[in-house]
Amino acid sequence: MNVIGGVPALRELVGQELGTGPWRAVPQETIQAFADATGDHQWLHVDAERAAAGPYGTTIAHGYLVLSLLPALAADAYRIEGASARINYGLERVRFPAPVRAGARIRVRSTLAELDETPTGARIVVRNVVELEGSEKPACIADTVSLLVLPAAGGED
């Protein structure tokens, strides 16, 4: 876990890696729970028998499931101190180059692409590459945009 000392430290890290998290399995139970939560029950995700004869030989995680894991994966890779809040502002670009088969392990490698300071904190763009164990291609590449809100002068976190 890389601990970053706030916006001043981030200034020095533009273009550099913020951290790489530990490997994390994506079991079929997680895929099924995501399917149930989103209503996306496509057979590639939830029908193990049919998926075994399909293009990947097993069920695969939803691309949006992999994307939704980014906050947790990044939280295990790095932490930015000094902000009272980190607000999800959106995404610049998302791609899913390789499927995540049920039971596969993934991790994130995050790089600070941009930093724009604001009167209340900073806007950051982080390039997240979700690596897939045993694969040359990543499972996901996503540029996330976040707003770091600094505590008000004399205020509490």
C-alpha positions as CSV (number, residue, x, y, z in Angstrom):
1,M,0.0,0.0,0.0
2,N,1.5,3.3,-1.1
3,V,0.5,6.2,1.2
4,I,0.6,9.6,-0.6
5,G,0.9,12.8,1.4
6,G,-1.9,14.8,-0.2
7,V,-2.0,17.2,-3.1
8,P,1.6,18.5,-2.6
9,A,3.0,15.0,-2.9
10,L,0.7,14.3,-6.0
11,R,2.3,17.2,-7.8
12,E,5.5,15.2,-7.9
13,L,3.8,12.0,-9.1
14,V,2.1,13.1,-12.4
15,G,3.0,10.5,-14.9
16,Q,4.2,8.0,-12.3
17,E,2.8,4.9,-10.7
18,L,0.7,5.4,-7.6
19,G,0.6,1.8,-6.6
20,T,-0.1,-1.8,-7.5
21,G,-2.5,-3.8,-5.5
22,P,-2.5,-7.5,-4.4
23,W,-4.1,-10.2,-6.5
24,R,-7.8,-10.7,-5.9
25,A,-9.9,-13.6,-7.1
26,V,-13.2,-13.1,-9.0
27,P,-15.3,-16.2,-8.0
28,Q,-18.5,-17.3,-9.7
29,E,-20.4,-16.2,-6.6
30,T,-19.3,-12.6,-7.1
31,I,-20.3,-12.8,-10.8
32,Q,-23.7,-14.3,-9.9
33,A,-24.3,-11.6,-7.3
34,F,-23.5,-8.9,-9.8
35,A,-25.8,-10.5,-12.3
36,D,-28.6,-10.5,-9.7
37,A,-27.9,-6.9,-8.7
38,T,-27.9,-5.6,-12.3
39,G,-30.4,-8.0,-14.0
40,D,-27.7,-9.0,-16.5
41,H,-28.1,-12.8,-16.6
42,Q,-26.5,-13.4,-20.0
43,W,-25.4,-17.1,-20.2
44,L,-21.7,-16.1,-20.6
45,H,-21.9,-15.0,-17.0
46,V,-24.2,-17.3,-15.1
47,D,-24.7,-20.6,-17.0
48,A,-21.7,-22.7,-16.3
49,E,-22.8,-25.7,-18.4
50,R,-23.5,-23.6,-21.5
51,A,-20.4,-21.4,-21.0
52,A,-18.2,-24.5,-20.8
53,A,-19.0,-25.1,-24.5
54,G,-18.7,-21.4,-25.3
55,P,-15.8,-19.2,-26.5
56,Y,-14.1,-19.0,-23.1
57,G,-14.6,-22.5,-21.7
58,T,-16.2,-21.2,-18.6
59,T,-18.3,-18.2,-17.3
60,I,-16.7,-14.8,-17.4
61,A,-17.1,-11.7,-15.3
62,H,-19.2,-8.8,-16.6
63,G,-17.0,-6.0,-17.9
64,Y,-18.9,-3.6,-15.6
65,L,-18.3,-5.9,-12.7
66,V,-14.5,-5.6,-13.3
67,L,-15.0,-1.8,-13.6
68,S,-17.0,-1.7,-10.4
69,L,-14.2,-3.4,-8.5
70,L,-11.8,-0.5,-9.3
71,P,-12.4,1.5,-6.0
72,A,-11.7,-1.6,-3.9
73,L,-8.7,-2.6,-6.0
74,A,-7.3,0.9,-5.9
75,A,-7.9,1.2,-2.1
76,D,-5.5,-1.8,-1.7
77,A,-2.9,-0.2,-4.0
78,Y,-2.7,3.4,-2.7
79,R,-4.2,6.0,-0.4
80,I,-4.2,9.8,-0.7
81,E,-4.1,11.5,2.6
82,G,-5.2,15.0,3.4
83,A,-8.5,15.1,1.6
84,S,-11.8,15.1,3.5
85,A,-13.5,13.4,0.5
86,R,-12.7,11.8,-2.8
87,I,-15.7,12.1,-5.2
88,N,-16.1,10.0,-8.3
89,Y,-16.4,12.5,-11.1
90,G,-16.5,10.1,-14.0
91,L,-14.5,8.2,-16.6
92,E,-12.5,9.4,-19.5
93,R,-12.0,6.1,-21.3
94,V,-12.7,2.4,-20.6
95,R,-11.7,-0.7,-22.5
96,F,-12.0,-4.5,-21.7
97,P,-9.1,-6.1,-23.7
98,A,-9.4,-9.6,-22.1
99,P,-12.1,-11.6,-20.4
100,V,-12.0,-12.4,-16.7
101,R,-12.8,-16.1,-16.4
102,A,-14.6,-17.2,-13.2
103,G,-12.0,-17.8,-10.5
104,A,-9.3,-15.7,-12.2
105,R,-7.2,-13.3,-10.2
106,I,-6.9,-9.6,-11.0
107,R,-5.1,-6.6,-9.5
108,V,-4.8,-2.9,-10.4
109,R,-1.7,-0.9,-11.4
110,S,-2.6,2.8,-11.1
111,T,-0.7,5.8,-12.6
112,L,-1.5,9.5,-12.0
113,A,-2.2,10.9,-15.5
114,E,-3.3,14.4,-14.6
115,L,-3.6,16.7,-11.7
116,D,-5.5,20.0,-11.8
117,E,-5.6,22.0,-8.6
118,T,-8.8,23.7,-7.7
119,P,-9.8,26.2,-5.0
120,T,-11.3,23.4,-3.0
121,G,-8.7,20.6,-3.7
122,A,-7.8,18.9,-7.0
123,R,-9.2,17.0,-9.9
124,I,-7.1,13.9,-10.8
125,V,-7.2,11.5,-13.7
126,V,-5.8,8.1,-12.8
127,R,-5.0,5.5,-15.5
128,N,-6.0,2.1,-14.0
129,V,-4.8,-1.0,-15.7
130,V,-6.5,-4.1,-14.3
131,E,-4.0,-6.9,-14.8
132,L,-5.1,-10.4,-15.3
133,E,-2.9,-13.1,-13.8
134,G,-1.3,-15.2,-16.5
135,S,-2.4,-12.9,-19.4
136,E,-0.4,-10.5,-21.4
137,K,-3.5,-8.5,-22.0
138,P,-5.2,-6.6,-19.2
139,A,-8.8,-7.2,-18.2
140,C,-9.6,-3.5,-18.1
141,I,-8.0,-0.1,-18.7
142,A,-9.9,2.8,-17.3
143,D,-9.1,6.4,-16.8
144,T,-11.0,7.5,-13.7
145,V,-11.6,11.2,-12.8
146,S,-11.9,12.1,-9.1
147,L,-12.3,15.3,-7.2
148,L,-10.2,15.5,-4.0
149,V,-11.9,17.8,-1.5
150,L,-9.6,19.4,1.0
151,P,-10.9,20.1,4.5
152,A,-12.0,23.7,5.1
153,A,-9.4,25.8,6.9
154,G,-9.8,25.1,10.6
155,G,-12.4,22.4,9.9
156,E,-12.3,18.7,10.7
157,D,-11.8,15.8,8.2
